[in-house]
Amino acid sequence: MSKSTKSIHKFGGASIRNLETTKKVAQIIQNWEEPNPIIVVSAKGKTTNLLEKITESFYRKDDEKWELLEELREDHLQWVEDLLGSRTNACADEVNNLLVEVEWAIEGEPRGDYDFEYDQIVSIGELLSSTIISHYLRHLGYENQWVDIRDVIRTDNSYRRAVVDWEYTEKMCASYLNRNTPILTQGFIGCTSENFTTTLGREGSDYTAAILAYCTNAERVCIWKDVPGLMNADPAEFDDAVKLETVSFQEAIELAYFGAKVIHPKTIQPLKKKGIPLEVNSFIQPDQEGSRIENGDDYSPLVPSFILKHNQVLLSIQAPDYSFISEKMISAIFKELDRFGFRMNMMQNSAISFSVIIDNNDHKLEPLIETLKQNYKVLFNTGLKLVTIRHYDEPTAARWTKNSEVLLEQRTRQTLQILLKS
């Protein structure tokens, strides 16, 4: 693996999910030859999911949130004990202080809308993990500076999908991310000008690494995963998934847009602007070459790539008088989708109907449908599966459509999308 003197490294939740993997990550970091990297970490394992459950319970106003909080506390304090040999140390104190912030957040009534409360609570996961990893690395003799990324990345107040203030963030990178020592910080989160925590979207730690790379003119970004590299399909869904050796920025953007799990959809754009290559490597086999995303054509080997999105919703929308679908009507529907925070995964229209496929969101789907019903006739199906195939061929397409109930199908020169009943 090539060495660089100016790199951003990101470790996801899977890489620090338990004692064994955490020690593996620390070994990788200690073996680096490069001086003073910036290290971005996600929340540990399933911590984000647990914090989401706490937020749900908070909104339901039941007591499950306290049981879940104790589960979170025990998991992280046990992690501290396993790594540092004790629960009575400065690291444990900092962990408890962070958990007190969760207690304060959930002990009263919800103060704002769900997305606001979500960001204040769920963001604690990254603060917990980065605090523990920073202390553990110092315990091993690897000096590092822990930085609260909320002091660096400024965003607007679009909670759960915050938009970066690039000019301000670039200035803060120059102030906080001095390269005289390795930096240990968090992915996924940012902060508004009013000092409220925001998040950048699920899997947003990749995006954080790209933001910091752009703002510091890094030579490369390296994302460490539990897979050999960027795969043509999710190995959890496909037994015959293969690694893509090289991928162009353009192709990576296409794959990310359609939902490839290894890359966050917004990660590639800032890297492409400055030509900063992105490496996807395995923390399980760190000595093996991974995948490299950079300027170029398509990807190698050129095989079909598969992206599956589960829990999809099909909305079919018509005017009450069955009039033709107009640009004005589509524009109005787009505005409502954006207002409720939905992203379209596929769309199609006929003479009198407009269909759109979106991810399900238990909190926002019903309000969206009720709002649309004020002006339109709305039909919907839930629990669907969207299959996207890049660089498809006819035999591949036939395997997915044969003996399946296809609700929608859409083809371009290089992409096939099929909406199926699960």
Summary of the structure (lengths in Angstrom):
residues: 422
radius of gyration: 22.5
end to end distance: 41.0
largest distance: 72.2
contacts: 1394
relative contact order: 0.10
helix: 39%
strand: 23%
